[in-house]
Amino acid sequence: MKHIYQIQNLDCAACALKLEDKIKKVSGVNNCSINFIMQKMTIDFSDNNTLDEVKKVCDKFEDGIKITRIG
């Protein structure tokens, strides 16, 4: 399933690339793309358990990152 999320509190473009790489390594994630300028993440994943793991990765990566589904 492909979903679009708004990302809040991500500090820089380099951080966005690093986070994108970490999310791509999560089991169940088929693809992930983060657009820092638009503050959006497009992610293709298999199930809601995968989304929970992605949220954990975001929490560990940088304190205060919030993702909200928009599409």
matplotlib code that plots the C-alpha trace (Angstrom):
import matplotlib.pyplot as plt

x = [0.0, 1.3, 0.6, 1.6, 2.5, 3.2, 6.4, 6.9, 10.0, 12.6, 15.5, 17.4, 17.6, 20.6, 18.5, 15.7, 18.0, 19.4, 15.8, 14.7, 17.5, 16.7, 13.0, 13.8, 15.6, 12.4, 11.0, 7.8, 8.7, 8.8, 9.9, 10.2, 10.8, 11.0, 10.7, 12.2, 11.0, 7.4, 7.8, 6.2, 7.0, 5.6, 5.9, 4.9, 4.5, 2.7, 0.7, 0.0, 2.6, 5.1, 3.8, 4.3, 8.0, 8.4, 7.1, 9.6, 12.4, 11.3, 11.1, 14.6, 16.1, 15.2, 13.3, 9.9, 9.4, 5.7, 4.1, 0.5, -1.2, -2.6, -3.2]
y = [0.0, 3.5, 6.3, 9.9, 11.5, 15.0, 15.1, 17.7, 18.7, 17.3, 19.7, 19.4, 17.8, 15.7, 14.3, 13.6, 11.4, 9.6, 8.9, 7.8, 5.2, 3.9, 3.6, 1.7, -0.9, -1.6, -5.1, -4.7, -1.4, -1.7, 1.9, 5.3, 8.8, 11.9, 15.4, 17.7, 20.9, 19.8, 18.0, 14.9, 11.2, 8.8, 5.2, 1.8, -0.8, -4.1, -3.7, -1.6, -3.4, -2.0, 1.5, 1.0, 0.1, 3.2, 5.4, 3.8, 4.5, 8.2, 8.5, 7.1, 9.1, 12.6, 13.6, 15.3, 14.0, 13.6, 11.9, 12.4, 10.6, 12.9, 10.5]
z = [0.0, -0.9, 1.6, 1.9, 5.3, 6.5, 8.4, 11.1, 13.0, 10.6, 10.7, 7.4, 4.0, 5.0, 8.0, 5.6, 3.4, 6.4, 7.8, 4.3, 4.2, 7.7, 6.9, 3.7, 5.8, 7.9, 7.2, 5.2, 3.6, -0.2, -0.9, 0.9, -0.4, 1.7, 0.2, 2.7, 1.0, 1.0, 4.4, 2.9, 3.0, 0.4, 1.7, 0.3, 3.0, 3.6, 6.8, 9.9, 11.9, 9.4, 10.1, 13.8, 13.1, 10.9, 13.6, 16.1, 13.6, 13.4, 17.2, 17.6, 14.7, 16.0, 19.0, 18.1, 14.6, 13.9, 10.9, 10.0, 7.1, 4.4, 1.6]

ax = plt.figure().add_subplot(projection="3d")
ax.plot(x, y, z, "-o")
ax.set_aspect("equal")
plt.show()
